[in-house]
Amino acid sequence: MFYSLPADEDGWRVEQRDGSEASLQWSSERQDIAVISDSYFPRYFVAPAKFLGKQMLSYGQNLSFTFRVDRRDTRLSAEDLVLEGAGLRVSVPLIAQGNSYPSETTVKYVFRLHEATDYPWRPTLNPFEFQRLLNNLTSIKIRGTYSER
């Protein structure tokens, strides 16, 4: 299975659910990164350091990325996008906040970085906790695999 996320090649990596590294493919022609998986167990694109750290000014702003899969048999989860920081962890399904299902064509996904119930980050954090997480953001993970093959 092939999944693609437009990005530069500097610092992106792929991680398996247990935290171990998996292989990442960079295409200079398409300017994207991809992961190939033959397993149902999810693999995540992990953002490089330049997107982490003190991101307090991102509070209330949008996190966006474009993404495509090579076929539609997707199995979404509650942990398709994961943010970690300050000992806190929140996640949302890819289709949360009005986003569409993954497609063979590139789709833009937009997620509001805010704790309001309209933006179903789980577990629910209060405003102070969400801002604390963003002020010490240690990880952004975007699920890169969605099916068995």
Secondary structure as the mmCIF struct_conf table of DSSP 4:
data_model
#
loop_
_struct_conf.conf_type_id
_struct_conf.id
_struct_conf.beg_label_comp_id
_struct_conf.beg_label_asym_id
_struct_conf.beg_label_seq_id
_struct_conf.end_label_comp_id
_struct_conf.end_label_asym_id
_struct_conf.end_label_seq_id
STRN STRN1 PHE A 2 PRO A 6
BEND BEND1 GLU A 9 GLY A 11
STRN STRN2 ARG A 13 GLN A 16
TURN_TY1_P TURN_TY1_P1 ARG A 17 ASP A 18
BEND BEND2 GLY A 19 GLY A 19
STRN STRN3 GLU A 21 ALA A 22
STRN STRN4 GLN A 25 SER A 27
TURN_TY1_P TURN_TY1_P2 SER A 28 GLN A 31
STRN STRN5 ASP A 32 ILE A 36
BEND BEND3 ASP A 38 PHE A 41
STRN STRN6 ARG A 43 VAL A 46
HELX_RH_3T_P HELX_RH_3T_P1 ALA A 49 PHE A 51
STRN STRN7 GLY A 53 GLY A 53
HELX_RH_3T_P HELX_RH_3T_P2 MET A 56 SER A 58
TURN_TY1_P TURN_TY1_P3 TYR A 59 GLY A 60
BEND BEND4 GLN A 61 GLN A 61
STRN STRN8 ASN A 62 VAL A 69
BEND BEND5 ASP A 70 ARG A 72
TURN_TY1_P TURN_TY1_P4 ALA A 78 GLU A 79
BEND BEND6 ASP A 80 ASP A 80
STRN STRN9 LEU A 81 GLY A 85
TURN_TY1_P TURN_TY1_P5 ALA A 86 GLY A 87
STRN STRN10 LEU A 88 VAL A 92
TURN_TY1_P TURN_TY1_P6 LEU A 94 ILE A 95
HELX_RH_3T_P HELX_RH_3T_P3 ALA A 96 GLY A 98
HELX_LH_PP_P HELX_LH_PP_P1 ASN A 99 PRO A 102
BEND BEND7 GLU A 104 THR A 105
STRN STRN11 VAL A 107 ARG A 112
BEND BEND8 HIS A 114 HIS A 114
BEND BEND9 ALA A 116 ALA A 116
TURN_TY1_P TURN_TY1_P7 THR A 117 ASP A 118
BEND BEND10 TYR A 119 TYR A 119
STRN STRN12 ARG A 122 ARG A 122
BEND BEND11 PRO A 123 PRO A 123
HELX_RH_AL_P HELX_RH_AL_P1 PRO A 127 ASN A 135
TURN_TY1_P TURN_TY1_P8 ASN A 136 ASN A 136
STRN STRN13 LEU A 137 ARG A 143
BEND BEND12 SER A 147 SER A 147
#
